[in-house]
């Protein structure tokens, strides 16, 4: 399945226009966490400005299936309870 990894806060959305093919939500979580690690390594000082930002993993219909807060620990990522993928 193709999922999209959008960066969002209350005001802005930076959409992922390409998406990534993943086999399940656990792989999607790993992709999102890897993305977060790369962002942190690229410029650690930027992490101080991430309050309120998150990575929303969305399906082709735009439904959020996973959300990770950028200013919290990596372990906070968990699949959405209300959405099941086939």
Residue frames relative to the residue before (quaternion, step in Angstrom):
aa qw qx qy qz dx dy dz
X 1.0000 0.0000 0.0000 0.0000 0.00 0.00 0.00
X 0.3488 -0.7206 0.5567 0.2218 3.56 -1.08 0.66
X 0.0406 -0.7795 0.6249 -0.0149 3.53 -0.88 1.07
X 0.3116 -0.7499 0.5667 0.1396 3.53 -1.23 0.65
X 0.2573 -0.7883 0.5523 0.0857 3.55 -0.94 0.99
X 0.0387 -0.8395 0.5406 -0.0394 3.55 0.15 1.35
X 0.2905 -0.7042 0.6163 0.1996 3.56 -1.13 0.73
X 0.0560 0.8257 -0.5541 0.0899 3.58 -0.74 1.06
X 0.0338 -0.7093 0.6971 0.0988 3.45 -1.41 0.38
X 0.7637 -0.3691 0.2369 0.4737 3.62 -1.20 -0.21
X 0.7692 0.3815 -0.1769 0.4810 3.56 1.11 -0.66
X 0.8157 0.2346 -0.0750 0.5233 3.58 0.97 -0.86
X 0.1112 -0.7437 0.6517 0.0991 3.51 -1.34 0.47
X 0.1336 -0.7415 0.6535 0.0723 3.53 -0.97 0.96
X 0.1889 -0.8483 0.4841 0.1018 3.58 0.05 1.28
X 0.3818 -0.6486 0.6098 0.2482 3.50 -1.28 0.61
X 0.1850 -0.8333 0.5139 0.0859 3.58 -0.32 1.20
X 0.6837 0.4890 -0.2831 0.4618 3.59 1.24 -0.29
X 0.2267 -0.7942 0.5298 0.1928 3.57 0.91 -0.86
X 0.2747 -0.7285 0.6073 0.1581 3.51 -1.41 0.14
X 0.3972 -0.6841 0.5581 0.2504 3.56 -1.03 0.81
X 0.0468 0.7820 -0.6182 0.0638 3.57 -0.81 1.06
X 0.4948 -0.6757 0.4633 0.2899 3.54 -1.19 0.50
X 0.8024 -0.0450 0.0567 0.5924 3.60 1.15 -0.60
X 0.7108 -0.4593 0.3198 0.4261 3.58 -1.31 0.06
X 0.6036 0.5550 -0.3664 0.4398 3.59 1.09 -0.54
X 0.6450 0.4800 -0.3174 0.5028 3.57 1.03 -0.73
X 0.6128 0.5414 -0.3443 0.4613 3.61 1.03 -0.72
X 0.6354 0.5239 -0.3181 0.4697 3.58 1.00 -0.81
X 0.6498 0.5106 -0.3144 0.4672 3.58 0.96 -0.86
X 0.6352 0.5181 -0.3262 0.4709 3.59 0.99 -0.82
X 0.6671 0.5035 -0.3015 0.4588 3.60 0.90 -0.92
X 0.6723 0.4885 -0.3009 0.4679 3.59 0.94 -0.84
X 0.6169 0.5236 -0.3372 0.4812 3.59 1.08 -0.69
X 0.6246 0.5298 -0.3258 0.4722 3.57 1.02 -0.81
X 0.6546 0.5122 -0.3000 0.4682 3.57 0.95 -0.90
X 0.6506 0.5133 -0.3146 0.4629 3.60 0.93 -0.87
X 0.6521 0.5093 -0.3150 0.4650 3.60 0.97 -0.83
X 0.6369 0.5188 -0.3273 0.4670 3.58 0.99 -0.79
X 0.6663 0.5030 -0.2982 0.4627 3.58 0.97 -0.85
X 0.6729 0.4927 -0.2973 0.4647 3.60 0.98 -0.82
X 0.6200 0.5768 -0.3442 0.4054 3.56 1.00 -0.82
X 0.7870 -0.1240 0.1076 0.5947 3.59 0.93 -0.88
X 0.2502 -0.8189 0.4990 0.1334 3.59 0.10 1.28
X 0.6133 0.5642 -0.3622 0.4175 3.61 1.06 -0.59
X 0.5875 0.5829 -0.3671 0.4246 3.60 1.15 -0.53
X 0.5631 0.6280 -0.3821 0.3775 3.59 1.11 -0.63
X 0.5947 0.5729 -0.3662 0.4290 3.59 1.13 -0.50
X 0.7070 0.4477 -0.2469 0.4886 3.59 1.19 -0.51
X 0.5140 0.6884 -0.3901 0.3312 3.61 1.25 0.15
X 0.3571 0.7462 -0.5020 0.2524 3.60 1.18 0.06
X 0.8142 0.2200 -0.1906 0.5024 3.56 -0.73 1.09
X 0.6106 0.5387 -0.3608 0.4548 3.60 1.23 -0.19
X 0.0183 -0.7880 0.6154 -0.0037 3.55 -1.22 0.59
X 0.3660 -0.6358 0.6138 0.2917 3.50 -1.39 0.20
X 0.0962 -0.7649 0.6353 0.0449 3.56 -0.74 1.10
X 0.2145 -0.7487 0.6171 0.1127 3.54 -0.78 1.08
X 0.0312 -0.8246 0.5632 -0.0433 3.55 -0.58 1.19
X 0.4364 -0.6714 0.5301 0.2790 3.54 -1.22 0.56
X 0.7544 -0.4053 0.2657 0.4428 3.58 -1.30 0.05
X 0.6659 0.4882 -0.2955 0.4805 3.61 1.17 -0.53
X 0.5585 -0.6311 0.3742 0.3871 3.58 1.29 -0.12
X 0.4748 0.6660 -0.4446 0.3652 3.60 1.26 0.14
X 0.4058 -0.7020 0.5321 0.2437 3.57 -0.90 0.95
X 0.1276 -0.8118 0.5688 0.0340 3.58 -0.72 1.12
X 0.7769 0.0599 -0.0139 0.6266 3.56 1.32 -0.32
X 0.0124 -0.7959 0.6052 -0.0075 3.57 -1.02 0.77
X 0.0722 -0.7876 0.6119 0.0052 3.57 -0.95 0.95
X 0.3405 -0.7265 0.5636 0.1962 3.57 -0.75 1.07
X 0.4194 -0.7370 0.4703 0.2444 3.60 -0.75 1.00
X 0.7204 0.4440 -0.2597 0.4651 3.58 1.09 -0.58
X 0.6523 0.4694 -0.3374 0.4902 3.60 1.23 0.24
X 0.7152 -0.4516 0.3152 0.4304 3.54 -1.29 0.18
X 0.6213 -0.5677 0.4009 0.3620 3.55 -1.17 0.62
X 0.6391 0.5585 -0.3345 0.4096 3.57 1.04 -0.61
X 0.5393 0.6472 -0.4016 0.3591 3.61 1.24 -0.13
X 0.5434 0.6366 -0.4048 0.3682 3.59 1.19 -0.25
X 0.1546 0.7713 -0.6071 0.1124 3.53 -0.91 0.94
X 0.5700 -0.6050 0.4226 0.3614 3.58 -1.05 0.70
X 0.5839 -0.5765 0.4502 0.3522 3.52 -1.19 0.63
X 0.4233 -0.7184 0.4909 0.2524 3.58 -0.85 0.93
X 0.7221 0.4823 -0.2589 0.4231 3.57 1.04 -0.68
X 0.7343 0.3982 -0.2169 0.5051 3.59 1.19 -0.20
X 0.0636 -0.7802 0.6216 0.0297 3.57 -0.84 0.97
X 0.2583 -0.7643 0.5758 0.1324 3.54 -1.00 0.87
X 0.3614 -0.7184 0.5522 0.2199 3.51 -1.18 0.61
